[in-house]
Amino acid sequence: MYVDFLFSLKFSEIFFFTTLFIICLWDLGKKFREKNWINFFKPTTLFCLLIIFYCLIGPILSSAQEDGSIMYRAVNHRDFYEIGLIASLITYLSFKFGFNYKNYFKIKKFGINKLKEYRLKTKDYLFLHKWGERIILFTFSLQFLYYGASLIPRILNTSINSPLFYVGVASSYIGATVNFLIFGVLLLFIALLNGTKERTKFIFYLAITVGLFLNLGFRYRLLLLFLPLILIYFFYKKMKPSIVFLLSLFLSASLFFAFIQLARGYGTGLSIETYRKDIENIKDPESSELAYLLKSAFFDTNVFHTAAGMIYKTPEEYDYVGIKPIVNAISAPVPRILWKEKPSGKYINNIYRKIYEGAYWEVGAANLGFAEYYLSGGWIALIITNFFLGLLFKKIWFEFLLNFNDPLAQIRYGLYLSYMYIIFTRGYLLQLIYIYAFLFIPFYYFAHIWNKRYR
């Protein structure tokens, strides 16, 4: 089926697809061949992988049909495909240009790097462990305030019928503090690697964190948790992963996330019954369950089709929105009772309705980040935004290298790389700011304490 689709491509589509694929593979191959192990972990490596998965391979495996159509949400996206490839190519080149642009940043030293020839001792790592445990326990106390008695069943992924315990004005903010667990677990892990011998506690806290994340049904939280864990492990070992390890990790993670995709219910946990029902109702009778499970691993890449549709429809059928994403994001904390005309983010739903005209087909839709840049101001906005994202991650990379021996530097870099996944795959500025805040609030709070320790 996929071969038939590839043969249906036009010359221009083949050109843009092949060009982007070769550029990305060349960049990845060059990083594998470099003798300095740490260069493999540049931000551009992850950006390459995201481009290949979300813009090249995934969209074909998830929705391409043998007749040349691309069916997603009962809409044929084939007319949008070429413009999506062009946008992906420009996005990648703009980010690379920004990252490689010669510039001089004000790079900050922090933590132990403020002191000459200081080597971290066991007491320093015990300090990290203590604060990691504090953050985790504080977070679970907030989650108990939010969920009440149903918190434990949610962690254990059992049947949940009880209502939320707290549903006040700040309920969404209290619920979002669950992301604090990520930083707490990372502190425990890096302390464990460096000799705290608290393996049982780490496994316990990691297990209950994963249990709660699985119950909530948002796969991105698992990636935000496990990607930094893997990165920190390789930073500790001072080595880059082998191709065999990466392929094995990709295959196992794909199957795991595919199972979550089919078995999840937001706020109700994973259910084998839900999984079996989805398999029976959707799977092609002629294909195996494993084949369908592998295909479903790529379902999330359908955000590429929505992104391509947004670009295709703008500005012919839908005007540029300008600074509406910024206004919508900064106005979010203001209560509507104080600002009755407060923006509600309708600009994103309205463009979805231009693509998915059936009743409620736009519900749950999402798009890649570059589509919102284009929606704001066309190709110029797309290029400039990705250029400055490249500059930003270059600065983050330089500060990571300068402060490498500080455990907080490694955690910070791991968190920012995992956040790059969110920036790339979810084009809604308010959501990006919301996730960033609840991912980095505990980090910057503790970083202040950590820096004071080494004045």
Order of alpha helices (4+ residues) and beta strands (2+ residues): alpha-alpha-alpha-alpha-beta-beta-alpha-alpha-alpha-alpha-alpha-alpha-alpha-alpha-beta-beta-alpha-alpha-alpha-alpha-alpha-alpha-alpha-alpha
